Amino acid sequence: MDPYESIGLPRVVNAAGKMTYLGSSAVLPEVAEAMAQAAQSYVDMAALKRTINDRTGGLAGAEAACVTASAAAGIVISVAAALTGTDLAAIEALPDITGPKREVILQKGHVVNFGANLAQMIRMTGARLVEIGTVNGVKPYHLESALSETTAAIVYVVSHHAVSNEMLTLPQVAAIAAKRGVPVIVDAAAEVDLALYISQGADLVVYSGHKAIGGPTSGLIVGRKPLIDACMMQEKGYGRAMKLGKENLIGFYKALEAYVRQQPEAAQERCLRVTEELQRELADLPGIATSIVWDATRPIPRLLVTVQAGAGRTAKEVIRLLEAGNPSIRTRNHLVDEGIIQFDPRELKPEETKIIRQALTMILT
Ligand SMILES: *Cc1c(COP(=O)(O)O)cnc(C)c1O
């Protein structure tokens, strides 16, 4: 029996995407198998972490890598690393900062909430957050004038949550930071490219292990070796409160192996097939119109279902009814105020398109 159903929870049909609130990714069978075996045996944890980190760096094409409990944990650990380096006394002293560098700079349009407030992840280390510019405008002089002897790092966010226009670009930020020797930490939690941001000048880049990579709950930091060494050392401090078990370390690594092996075009093809299949299933339902639209920055097609005035229900009501059913159908709801429900194909199985049609038929007729 499904372990969730066994404790009385409805099965979820995930048409929302890789969402943390729905458990992010369903891992591949080979990943689940490796995790089950890892959970049932012993290993020297220090050797496991060293080996996984080394191999992960190799697979990601990075100078070095540090696997973490999540991207949020990766941000805390990266900022802590920028504050302390590998100085154990400094690591143990956090959130009291012993060195002169105690400020972290963030552009105002990057102060995002991804389910929790990014600013809090930074402040949790003890760092003082310095927000620069305005939510709709940051210029190089804002960054230049905020940088000082007390700047420990700049955090840069790549995300659909962030304001993308009118902020400084990563190459701009990296160029200014490099002149002052200040590290740039990129939060690329949900992004797909493991090399791009390093190539644009980032010193550390943080990813979620359970988003694009498709692993169990985990995170990844890649970047420059001295900073990654300082990240690893945080396990003697804050990192301990965010630690990762042996089965998730193995699960992350197996998922990463599959991720770097996969042809991006194949995943994209699959997504498009499922989206088109769903569009066909919904074609003759009354009260709605459908169209396929690609994500603004990532190669993800989605089915947009517009709930029309004559449908007898609002988009909000349709979403609530889909969610209340069994199985519970979860959609992507950023555009609900415009009467649009988005169906994301990434975690959707082809046969689930029929379940969605049945549920929508009941709701709309
Ligand atoms: C999802 C997300 C996070 C948090 O990732 P977790 O791995 O779930 O902690 C952080 N930043 C951004 C931009 C995100 O999209």
Ligand as a Chemical Component Dictionary entry (heavy atoms), coordinates in Angstrom:
data_LIG
# 
_chem_comp.id                   LIG 
_chem_comp.type                 NON-POLYMER 
_chem_comp.pdbx_formal_charge   0 
_chem_comp.three_letter_code    LIG 
# 
loop_
_chem_comp_atom.comp_id 
_chem_comp_atom.atom_id 
_chem_comp_atom.alt_atom_id 
_chem_comp_atom.type_symbol 
_chem_comp_atom.charge 
_chem_comp_atom.model_Cartn_x 
_chem_comp_atom.model_Cartn_y 
_chem_comp_atom.model_Cartn_z 
_chem_comp_atom.pdbx_ordinal 
LIG C1 C1 C 0 13.108 26.243 -3.779 1  
LIG C2 C2 C 0 14.004 27.401 -3.572 2  
LIG C3 C3 C 0 14.814 27.483 -2.438 3  
LIG C4 C4 C 0 14.764 26.446 -1.354 4  
LIG O1 O1 O 0 15.152 25.176 -1.814 5  
LIG P1 P1 P 0 15.108 23.934 -0.811 6  
LIG O2 O2 O 0 16.048 22.951 -1.419 7  
LIG O3 O3 O 0 13.716 23.419 -0.798 8  
LIG O4 O4 O 0 15.553 24.414 0.519  9  
LIG C5 C5 C 0 15.661 28.552 -2.315 10 
LIG N1 N1 N 0 15.719 29.521 -3.243 11 
LIG C6 C6 C 0 14.957 29.491 -4.351 12 
LIG C7 C7 C 0 15.081 30.583 -5.353 13 
LIG C8 C8 C 0 14.067 28.425 -4.561 14 
LIG O5 O5 O 0 13.313 28.381 -5.665 15 
# 
loop_
_chem_comp_bond.comp_id 
_chem_comp_bond.atom_id_1 
_chem_comp_bond.atom_id_2 
_chem_comp_bond.value_order 
_chem_comp_bond.pdbx_ordinal 
LIG C1 C2 SING 1  
LIG C2 C3 SING 2  
LIG C2 C8 DOUB 3  
LIG C3 C4 SING 4  
LIG C3 C5 DOUB 5  
LIG C4 O1 SING 6  
LIG O1 P1 SING 7  
LIG P1 O2 DOUB 8  
LIG P1 O3 SING 9  
LIG P1 O4 SING 10 
LIG C5 N1 SING 11 
LIG N1 C6 DOUB 12 
LIG C6 C7 SING 13 
LIG C6 C8 SING 14 
LIG C8 O5 SING 15 
# 
